[in-house]
Amino acid sequence: MIQSSTSDLLILLAYGELAEKEAAALQAQIAADPALAAEWDAIRLTIDELPAISLSPSETSTKIVLEHSCKTEHLQDI
């Protein structure tokens, strides 16, 4: 099984969140390790299957957050 930290790095790689040098090193590891390559493929397939939709909070949720923000605005100065 792949270590959790490596799985986290694979996800960061998939979303383009790694520095160029770090991404290149991880891609070299993927090329050299069949188990890592399999996990990389699974992550990419999963991301490809995610729906490309944009979600918005409900009107009620937005109202609650705004009301709370107004009630606690004075706490910013503490």
Summary of the structure (lengths in Angstrom):
residues: 78
radius of gyration: 20.2
end to end distance: 47.9
largest distance: 56.1
contacts: 146
relative contact order: 0.10
helix: 76%
strand: 0%
